[in-house]
Each structure stands twice: as C-alpha cells, then as structure tokens.
C-alpha cells in the first residue's frame, strides 16, 4: 500500500468460544468504531458461525453413532441392524437395474468347540480372520454382514457359478494359511451356501437369504456326518 494514499484498516477479531479463528478487516473504517451497528453485525456473524459449528458437530456425531449402530465392532461388517435398515435398498437397486445378485451365506465351523477348547479370545480371533478372508473375496460393490456369532452374509453382483465356487475355495485357502502361520490354534473351515436372484421374480430378499442359509446348513450337516 506504499504507493497508495495513506489509509487505515479496522481489524475486528472473530472468535469461536476462546479461540480467535480470523479477522474481519475494513479499509478506511475507523469512523465505524463510533457506530454501534458494526459491533451488532460482528456479534451476529460470530453467533452464526457458532451455530454452524454446533450443527456440524451434531451431524458428525450422528454419523458416528449411525456407523456404530449399523456395523459390527469386531469385524467392521454390517451387523443385523444394518441388514434390516440397508440391505433391502441394495436389493431393490439390483432388481431395478435388471441385474442378478449373489446371496452367499457363510458359517464358521466349530466355533463353539474353539471357544470351549482355546477360550473366547481365540474364538474372537477366528471370527476376525474369517471376516477378513471373506472381505478379500468380494467385489467393490459387495455388502458384507455378520448376522450372528459365526454367521456371515454377502450380497454381491453375480458373475458365474464358477466364480462363486472359486471365492469359497480362496477363503478356505486364506484361512488355512492363517493356521499354517500360527495366527490361530485351530485350522479354520467354513460352510457356505448361495443362491442367485432373478430380477423378474417376485421373491423377496428374505426368501433368497433363507434359501442360501438352507444350502449352507446342508453343507454343514454333511461335514458333521463325514466327521462322524
């Protein structure tokens, strides 16, 4: 400003509680200090900033609480509440787009035996590793749920039966590698069942989930018979 006509600048601090977050600067405005309305304007500005700050904090808090309500803290998958509130919309999206969806039900075998033999910490570690293995074998569109202690559900785009069977084999390989590396004390295995939606069918999401669950249970039952 050295080349300009001498002037003054009025700096008015903007506070958010005890912190100064900036300044309101007005050139050639010293005379405004005699006018009370400038301070009224500043008070209104600061009050507006404080209200915006509180609303932003509330929105962030609500988002965090919603994430906690809809997600399983152990695996970071969606939980049963997340399934109830969010899965139907995902299912409707696939149906509206005329796309087929894979509904896959997984169950970690012998979790009760793991808990009884090695303790619940080992059981929790087994659940986390199983979820991690499942999460590695889904597409970027998938929704993964932990519906119970040892039960997992995946909703994902359908590619082919061969691809889905390959996923299950890959999950089993990952879990066996975890055991080989000493990450868990028991060789983890899963039972799986899946079905594929028909966008032209009137069947509900619950119908498909039950069918996948029934198929998974049949797989689990066959394993028990083989062990006997």
C-alpha positions in Angstrom: 0.0 0.0 0.0 3.1 2.3 -0.1 2.1 3.7 -3.5 -1.5 4.4 -2.4 -3.0 7.2 -0.4 -2.4 6.7 3.3 -5.3 4.7 4.8 -6.3 2.8 7.9 -7.7 -0.7 8.4 -10.0 -1.7 11.1 -9.4 -5.3 12.3 -12.3 -6.9 14.2 -11.4 -10.4 15.7 -13.8 -13.3 15.0 -14.0 -15.7 18.0 -15.3 -19.2 18.3 -15.5 -19.6 22.1 -12.0 -19.0 23.4 -10.3 -19.2 20.0 -9.7 -16.4 17.5 -10.4 -18.0 14.1 -9.9 -15.0 11.9 -10.4 -11.2 11.5 -12.9 -9.1 9.7 -10.9 -6.2 8.1 -12.4 -3.0 6.8 -10.3 -0.4 5.0 -10.7 3.3 5.9 -13.3 2.5 8.5 -12.0 3.8 11.8 -15.1 6.1 11.9 -17.2 3.0 12.2 -16.0 2.5 15.7 -18.2 5.3 16.7 -21.2 3.4 15.2 -22.6 0.7 17.4 -24.2 -1.2 14.5 -20.8 -2.6 13.4 -20.5 -4.4 16.6 -24.0 -5.7 16.2 -23.1 -7.1 12.8 -20.0 -8.7 14.3 -22.0 -10.3 17.1 -24.5 -11.7 14.5 -21.6 -13.1 12.4 -20.0 -14.8 15.4 -23.3 -16.2 16.5 -24.0 -17.6 13.0 -20.5 -19.3 13.0 -21.1 -20.8 16.4 -24.5 -22.2 15.3 -22.9 -23.6 12.1 -20.2 -25.2 14.2 -22.7 -26.8 16.6 -24.8 -28.2 13.7 -21.6 -29.6 12.0 -20.6 -31.3 15.3 -24.0 -32.8 15.7 -24.0 -34.1 12.1 -20.6 -35.7 12.6 -21.7 -37.2 15.9 -24.9 -38.6 14.4 -22.9 -40.1 11.6 -20.5 -41.8 14.0 -23.4 -43.2 16.1 -25.2 -44.4 12.9 -22.0 -46.2 11.9 -21.7 -47.8 15.3 -25.4 -48.9 15.2 -25.2 -50.5 11.8 -21.7 -52.0 12.0 -20.2 -54.9 13.9 -17.4 -53.6 16.1 -15.4 -56.8 15.8 -15.3 -57.3 12.1 -16.4 -53.9 10.7 -19.0 -55.7 8.7 -22.6 -54.5 8.7 -24.5 -56.0 11.6 -28.1 -57.3 11.8 -29.5 -53.8 12.3 -27.5 -52.8 9.2 -29.1 -55.6 7.3 -32.6 -54.7 8.4 -32.2 -51.0 7.6 -29.9 -51.1 4.5 -30.0 -54.4 2.6 -33.4 -54.0 1.1 -32.4 -50.8 -0.6 -29.4 -52.6 -2.1 -31.6 -55.5 -3.2 -34.1 -53.1 -4.8 -31.3 -51.3 -6.7 -30.2 -54.6 -8.4 -33.7 -55.5 -9.2 -34.5 -52.1 -10.7 -31.3 -52.4 -12.9 -32.3 -55.9 -14.0 -29.1 -57.4 -12.5 -28.7 -60.7 -10.8 -27.3 -60.7 -7.3 -25.4 -63.4 -5.5 -26.7 -64.1 -1.9 -24.0 -66.0 -0.1 -24.3 -67.4 3.4 -21.1 -68.4 5.3 -20.7 -70.1 8.6 -17.5 -70.6 10.6 -17.3 -74.3 11.5 -16.9 -75.5 15.1 -16.8 -72.0 16.8 -18.3 -73.5 20.0 -15.5 -76.1 20.1 -12.9 -73.4 19.5 -14.3 -71.3 22.4 -14.6 -74.3 24.7 -11.1 -75.6 23.9 -9.0 -72.5 23.5 -11.1 -69.7 25.1 -13.2 -66.9 23.7 -10.3 -64.7 22.8 -9.3 -67.4 20.3 -12.9 -67.6 19.1 -12.9 -63.8 18.6 -9.6 -64.0 16.7 -11.1 -66.8 14.5 -14.1 -64.6 13.7 -12.0 -61.6 12.8 -9.8 -63.7 10.5 -12.8 -65.3 8.8 -14.3 -61.9 8.2 -11.0 -60.7 6.8 -10.8 -63.7 4.4 -14.4 -63.1 3.3 -13.7 -59.4 2.7 -10.8 -60.2 0.5 -13.0 -62.3 -1.8 -15.8 -59.9 -2.7 -16.2 -57.2 -5.4 -16.1 -53.5 -4.7 -19.9 -53.5 -4.8 -20.5 -56.1 -2.1 -22.2 -55.6 1.2 -20.9 -57.9 3.9 -22.8 -58.7 7.1 -22.1 -60.5 10.3 -25.6 -61.7 11.3 -24.6 -63.8 14.3 -21.7 -65.2 16.3 -20.4 -67.3 13.4 -22.7 -66.4 10.6 -21.9 -64.1 7.7 -23.9 -63.0 4.7 -22.6 -61.4 1.5 -24.7 -59.6 -1.1 -22.7 -59.1 -4.3 -23.0 -59.0 -8.1 -23.3 -62.3 -9.8 -20.7 -63.2 -12.3 -20.9 -67.0 -12.6 -21.2 -70.2 -10.5 -17.6 -71.0 -11.2 -16.5 -67.6 -9.8 -18.6 -68.1 -6.6 -17.2 -71.5 -6.0 -13.7 -70.1 -6.6 -14.3 -67.5 -3.9 -15.2 -70.2 -1.4 -12.1 -72.1 -2.2 -10.0 -68.9 -1.9 -11.5 -68.1 1.5 -10.6 -71.7 2.7 -7.0 -71.3 1.4 -6.6 -67.9 3.2 -7.9 -69.5 6.5 -5.6 -72.5 6.1 -2.6 -70.1 5.5 -3.5 -68.3 8.7 -3.4 -71.5 10.6 -0.1 -72.5 9.0 1.4 -69.2 10.0 0.3 -69.6 13.6 -2.3 -66.9 13.6 -4.8 -69.3 15.1 -4.6 -72.5 17.0 -7.2 -74.4 15.0 -7.4 -74.9 11.3 -10.4 -72.9 10.4 -13.0 -74.0 7.9 -16.3 -72.6 6.6 -19.6 -73.9 5.3 -21.2 -72.0 2.5 -24.4 -71.8 0.6 -25.5 -69.4 -2.1 -28.4 -68.6 -4.4 -28.8 -66.1 -7.2 -31.6 -63.6 -7.5 -33.9 -63.3 -10.5 -34.8 -59.6 -11.2 -38.1 -60.7 -12.8 -39.2 -62.8 -9.8 -41.5 -61.7 -7.1 -39.4 -63.4 -4.4 -38.2 -61.2 -1.6 -34.7 -60.7 -0.2 -35.7 -62.8 2.8 -36.7 -65.7 0.5 -33.2 -65.7 -1.1 -31.4 -65.3 2.3 -33.4 -68.3 3.7 -32.5 -70.4 0.6 -28.8 -69.6 0.9 -29.0 -70.3 4.6 -30.6 -73.7 4.0 -27.9 -74.6 1.5 -25.2 -73.6 3.9 -26.8 -75.7 6.6 -27.0 -78.7 4.3 -23.2 -78.3 3.7 -22.5 -78.0 7.4 -24.6 -81.1 8.1 -22.8 -83.2 5.5 -19.5 -82.2 7.1 -20.7 -83.4 10.5 -21.7 -86.7 9.1 -18.3 -87.1 7.4 -16.5 -86.4 10.7 -18.6 -89.0 12.5 
